Amino acid sequence: MGRESADMRQGDLVADEAMSEQPDSPGRRRAPGGRVVTLLLLLLTVFVCGVALGRFGGLERGQVSSALIALTPYVTAGGGVLLLLTLALRRWLTALVVAVVTAVLAGSVAPRVFPDEQAGSGAQGHSLNVLSANVYFGEADAEQLVRLVRQNDVDVLSMPELNSDMVDELRRAGLFETLPHRVLTPEPEGDGSGIVSRYPLRELSLASNTTMRQPSALIDLPGQRDVQYVAAHPVVPVGGDTTSAWKREITTLPAPTTGGDQPVRILSGDFNATLDHTPLRKLLGRGYSDAAELTGDGLAPTWPELGRPWAPPVTLDHVLVSGDTAVHDYRTFKVGGTDHRAVFAHLTIPS
């Protein structure tokens, strides 16, 4: 009786699960694994619950918490495995908690893999192919990038982390013969960016006062509504100050236009954020749609492509469109020399 009373006095989940391990009646089966397995399952459950709390509670406070929230799709899959384990090992209360939390996470992740049947149907207007390629401090393979532009009939290319050396390499590779119009803001290290286009550009200032350059331009489409295009590249959230700047730089990106005769607005680039991060979800809540999610490719990873074999691939690069812009196709491409995949979207700009 002493041991049984001690277990009952714990009054927590460990005690509840541990009670099933005690063969205190002839008809009762011992739960497999013992206390060590129970404790391990509970620790894994706490981790899944913690990531869910961070994701839905907007608890991005720095590099670690932001990185964990970026892993939400992996944690969701892991929660499914954990649920099967807890059921197989007869930890019923733990299984119930895991089931509820995993279901909530799955509800936020699952829409990314199911195409929106209305995303490209019945659209009329001007076709526009856009490509965003983080050129990684100017280390990307310029010739390969130009081939990618030509092979996919790209109309607009944005290039976060552009520097002067990369501009020279792209010129030698013939990019400006294919896309002659440009708004370039090259900077040392990875702070620069640029937009090049098949159609005339007029420089705008839609995303100023940011850590890294985020150029914007009006694209003059022939006989159609114009496009306001922003090459997005918010700062990486590696600490308290940069995390605050990251949140501000994403949430203060320009809202989508409201239709009519106004130019269509497109945000494309390396957002340093996934669809699970609160700042990007707030931006989407203002009326944008993620092109990858619309086509069912919302879990296609874009980073890292090199240099970090230990890092699980995540989706940091996006093409965001307003509600009346149709998305027909979305793809990612490997570009040599850079740690990001290039992201491509085939759009129809409404007339």
N, C-alpha and C positions, 0 to 999 in steps of 0.2 A: 504493500500500500504506500510506503514512503516514496518509492520511485514514481509510481503513478501520480501521486499528489504533486510531486515536484514538477512533473511534465505539465499538469493541468494549470499550475500557478503561473507558467510562463505567459500565457494569455496572448500569444502572437502567432504569426503564421507558421513559424518553425515548429511550435508545439502542436498546432493543429495537424500539420503534415506528419510530424513524428509519431503522433498517437496511432496512426495507421500502421506503424512499424511494430507495435507491441502486440504479440500474439496472446492477448489477455483473455480470449475466449476460444473454445475449441473450434468454432466455425469461422474464426477471423483469420484472414491471410496476411502475412507480413508483407508490407510494401517493399519492393526490391531496392537494394542499394544502401539502405541505412541513412544515418544522419549526414554523412559527408555528401552523399548525392543530393539529399534534400537541401543542404546549404548551398551547394553549387547551383542547383536549379533556381533557388531564390535569388542568388546573386545575378544570374542571367536575367531573371524576371525584372529585377530592379533596374538593370541596364536598359532593357527594352522600354520600361516605363519612363525612365529618365530621358531617353531620346525623344519619346513621344511628348513628354511634358515640354522639353525644349523646343520641339518643332511647333506645337500648337500654342505654346505660351510665349513665343517670340523671345527666347532666352539667349539669343546670340550675344555673348559678352566678350568674346575674344577668339583667338585662333582655334583653341580646342573645342569649345562649344559649337562654333560655326562649322568646324570640320565634322563633328559628330552628327549635326543636323543634316549635313550634306549626304551622309550615309543612310538616310531614312529608307530608301528602297532596299538596301542590304539588310537593315535592321528588321524591316517588314518581312522579308524572306526568312531571316533568322528566327523571327517570332513564330512563323509557321512551323519551322523545325522544332523549336522549343515546345510548342503546343503538343506536337506528336510525342515528344519525349515525356512530357509531364503526364500525358494520358497513359502512355505505355507503362510508366512507373507508378501510376495510380496516386499522383499528387493532385487530388481533385480540386482543391481550392486554388492552388497555384495555376492549374490548367485553366480555371475559370478566368482568373485575372489576365493571363496571357491571351486567352481567346478574345476577350473584350478589347484589350489594347491593340492587338494585332489587327483585328477587324477595323478599328478606327484608322489605323495607319494604312491598311490596304485600301480603304475608301478614298484616301487622298492620293495614293500612288496609281491605282488601277486605271483611272481615266487616261493616263499618258500612253497606254498601249492600245487603246481602242480609237480608230480613226473617227473623226467627226464627218459623217456622211454629207453634211451640208457645207463643208469647208470650201469646196471648189465647184459645187454644182451650180449651173445656170449663170455663172459669172460672165459679165460682158464688160469689156474695157481694154486696157493696154497691158500686154504681157510684160513682165519685168522679172529678170533673173538676178538675184542678189547673192553675194558671197561675202562672208566675213572670215578673215584669216589672221589670227594673232601671229605676227612674224617674229616673235621671241627675240627682242633686243636686236632685230635686224639680222638674225642668224638663219632665217628661213631660206629655202632653196628658191631663188628668184625665178630661175628658168622653169622649174616645175610648177610654180604658182602661175606663171604666165600661160603655160600649157593648159592648166586647169581652167583658167579663165576662157581660153579659146575653145576648148573642147566642150564646155558647158554653156557657151554663148552668154557669158555673164555680162550684164549691163552695168552693174554697180558693184564695186569692191571696196570694203572697208578693211583697214589694216592697223589694229592696235599694236603698240610697241614698235612703231616705225621710227627709224633714225635716218640720218643723211646718207650713210653708207648703203642702206637698203634702198633708198630712193635711186641712187646711182646704179645699183645692180638691176633694179627693175627697169630703169631706162635702157640699159644695155641689152636686157632681155626682150625689149620691145613692148613692154606693157602700155606705154603711152601712145603707141601707134594704134593699139586696139581700143584702149579707153583713154581718149585724148584729154578729157576734161578732168580737172583735179583740184581738190582742196587739201593741201598737205601741211601738216604741222609736225615735222620731224623734231625729235628732241634726243639728247643723249640718254643712254641706258634704255629703259622701257617706258618712258613717259610720253613719247610721241604717238601720233596716229595719222590717219589720212583716209580720204575718200577719192576714188577715181571712178569715172563714169563715161558711158558711151554718149550720154546726152549732156547738154550744157548745165553747168552748176553755178549757183550763186551762193557764196559763203553766208552762213547765218550764225547766230550766237544763241543756241537753244540749251546748251549745257556748259555754262561757264563756271568759274570759281571751283574747279575740281583739282584733285591731286595730280591726275594724269590728263593729258589733252583728250577731249572728246569733241572733235570737230563735227559740225553740222552744215548741211547745205540744202538748197532748194534745187531739185532736179526738174528741169524743164522738159516734160514729155511732149512729143508732138501731137497737138490737137486733143490733148486729154488733160485731166486734172493733174496738177503738179504734185510732186512728192517732197515732203520735208524729211530728210534722212539724217539720223544721228548715229555716229560711230561710237558706241558706248564702250567705256572701259573704266568702271569704278575701281577705286583702290582695293587692294587685298586686305581683308580683316585679320591682321596678325596681332593686334593688341587693343587696349582700351581706346586710345585715340584714333587709331586707324579703323577700328570697328565702328565708332561713331561716325567717322567720315564716310565709310562704306555705306552705312545705312542712309545717310543724308544724300550721298551722291546718286544712289539708286532711286530713292523715293522722290527726289526733286527733278528727275528727268521729266521732260515735257509730257503732259497728258495727251492722249489721242485727240485728234480733231473730231468735230461733231458731224461731219458729213456736209451735204450740200455742195457749194462751190469751193469750200475750203480745201487746201492741199491735204492729201493723205499723209499721215505721219508713220514712219517706220523707224524702229530702234534696232540696231544690229551690232553685235560685237561680243566681247568677252566681259560678261557681267560679274565675274568672280562670285557667282551665286547660282544655286539650283532652284528648282521650283518649290523646294521645301523651305527656303529661307524667307523669313518674314518680309524684308524690304522688297524682294522681287514679287512676292504674292500681293503686297499692297499696290505695287505698280500695275500688275495685271488686273487688280480689282478696279482700277480706274478706267478700264475699257479695252486694254490690249489683250491679244491672244498670242500664245506661243506657237510658232509655225510647226515645230516638231510635235507638240502635243496634238495639234489639229490633225496631223497625218498619222498619228499612232506611233511616232518615233520619239516620244518624250523621254525615253530612258536611254537613247543612244548617247554613249559617253563622248565627251570632247576633250577631256584632260584626265591624266597626263599621258602624253604619247612617248616621252623619253625622259630619262634621268631619275625617275621615281618608281622603280619596280615594286616598291612596298605599298604604294598608294592605290587604293581601289579606284577604278575609273568613275568619274562623275561628269555631269552635264553642266558646264559653266558658261558655254557660248550659246547664244540665242538669237533668233530673229523674231521680233515682236511686231505684230501688225494690228491695225485697228479693225473693228468689227466688220466693216464692209469690204475689206481686202480679202480676196480669195487666195487660198493656198492649195496648189495642185501637187506639189512635190517638195520633199525635204530630204537632203542627204548630207552625209559628212564625208570628208576626204582627208587622208593622211598627206601632209606636206613635209618633206624632208627638212630637218634642221630646227623644227619648232616643236614645242611640247603640247600644242593644241591642235586638234583637228579643225580643218576649215568647215564651216557650215554653209549650206547652199539651200535656197528656197526659190521655187518657181511660183510667182505671184501673178494675179490679175488685179490691176489698179482700176477701180470702178470709174466709169466715165461720168 
